[in-house]
């Protein structure tokens, strides 16, 4: 955080996730003696999500995200590509006032693809990439966003993947308006929001 403060940069944690029609396991209730019936939608596919938790000393924590629909069709891309990541980084840079970004992400193959490096290298004046250690989800506050989102969707049963998209976006917009909850996800990682 000291380096970010010195540079006037935002520390941006990035991660991706997906949400299927089948809801996450959750608790429910029913009348005594009546077993609850689990209803799931029909169809395949999932909502793909890429999210960024953005932290800067003295500023409110921000959440920036993008969603895509994956229907499971032949030849359809199953995740975010370098072009989408480049667009997300550019949008984050603009939304955060043009300040430098220190992006922290995992070792996903797309993150070190040649096409994405072609975007990152020329933009090194405002973009610094830091990689998390291999398999370290406990160090990324975006994992808390995904856990919170999936828990909030546990009792819902949308009938189609098209019905799931507005639910996901609604929950993510709600988190955008609650920086205190985002601060909780950052605190869970052990990262100090304000440098000593």
N, C-alpha and C positions, 0 to 999 in steps of 0.2 A: 504494500500500500504506500510505502514511502516513495518508491519510484514513481508510482502513478500520481502521487501528490506533487512531486517535483516536476513532472512533465505536464501536469494539469490534465491527465488522461483518465478515462473511464476504464475500469477493469470489467471486462465483459465475459461472463461464463456462458458457454454455448453447449447445447446438447439436443439430440433428436429423440423422438418417441413415436409410437403409433397407438391408435385406439381402435379396437375391433368392435363389432356389434355386440359380441358377448360381453356382458358387464363383468366388472371385477367382482371378486367375492366380497360380500358385505353382509351385514346383519339385517334381519327383517323380523317381522312379527306376524302372527295370525291368531285367530281364535283358538282356544284350547281344543285339541283334538282334530284340528284341520291343518294339514300340511300345506304350506304355501306353494303355489305353482310358479315356477320360474318361466318367464316368457322372454324369448330372444327373437330378434328380428331375422328376416330371411335375407339371403344374399351374402355375397362375399365382399371382401375389400376391407379397407381401413382408412382412417384419417391419419395422415402423416403430419407430424408437427416438428418444427425446429424453433427452439426458444432461446432467448438470451436474457440473463439476469445481469443488469448493468449497475455497477457500484462506483461511486465517486465520493470521497470525503467531503462532507458539507452539503451534499445534494441528496434528494430522495432517490431511493433505489427504484429502478425502472425494469419493466418486463417488455421485451419486444419479441414478437413471434410471427411465424408464417405457418399456414396449413396447406396441405395438398390432399387431393382425393386419389386413392389407389383402389381401382375396382378389380384387380387381379386378372386383367386381360393379357393375352399373349403379346409380348413385346413392350408392355407398359413399364415405365420405370418404377422401381419399388422403393425409391427413396429420393432424397434431395441430391441433386448433382452440383458440380462445381459452379455452374452458371447461377443456380438458385442461391448458393452460399455467397457468391460474389454480390448478388443483388441484395441479400439480407445484410451483409456487412456494409454496403454502401448506404442502405436505408438507415441502419443504426448510426452510422457516422453523421448523417444529415439530421436525424431526430435528436441526437445528443449534442447538437450545436456545433458540429464540425470539429469537436475536440479529438485529440488522439485516442485511439482505442488499443488496449492491451487485451487481446482475445485469448481466453483460456479454454481449450477444448481437448477432447480425448484423441485416441489414435485411430479413429474411424478411417477407412481407406480413402474416402472422399476428401478428408481433411488434408491428406498429403498427396493428393493427385496432382499430376503435372499441370492440368488445366487450372486448378485453383492456385497453384504456385505462380502461374503466369499472371494472375490477378494480384496476388499478395506482394510479390517482389517490387513491381513498379509503384505500389502504394505504401511502401515502407516508411514514408515520411509521417503518416498518420496511423499506420497499422503495424502492430507488433503481435506475433503469434507465440503463445506459450503452450506447451503440451503438458497435460496431466500425466502422472505416472500410469503405466498400464493397469487397467481395471481398478480405478479409484473413484467409484461413484459417490463415495462419502465426502469427497472433496469438491463436488460440483453442486451448487445450490439449485441448479435447474432440475436435478433429480427430485428435490422436494416439491417443485412445481408439478412435475408429472405425477408424483404420489398423491398430492392434494387433489389434482384434477381427476385422477382415476377413482379416488375414494368418493368424490362428489358425484360421479356418474354411476356408482355401484347400484343404486336403487332405481335407475332409469332403464327403460327397455325400448329404445327407438325401433321403429319397424323397418327402417332402411338406412343405408349408409348416408344418404342425403339428409335424413332426419338427424343424424348424429353430428354433422358438421356445425349447425347453429348451436347445439348444446355445448360442444367443445369451445367454440369461439366465445360464447356467453360466459363460460367459467373462466376462460383466460382473460377476458376483458374485466371481469370482476377482480381478478388478482392484480391487474394493472392499476386499478384504483385503490389498492390496499398495500402501499409500500411497507407498512409495518409487518404484514404477513411475509412479504419478500425478505425483509430484514431477518425474520425468524429463520428462513431457509438458509440465509447466509451465515447466521450465527451457528446453526447446526453443523456447519463445516469446520468451525473453529477459527474462521477468519474474523479478525477485528475490523469493524466497519470504520473506525477512526484510528489513525496511527497514534502511538503514544507520544 
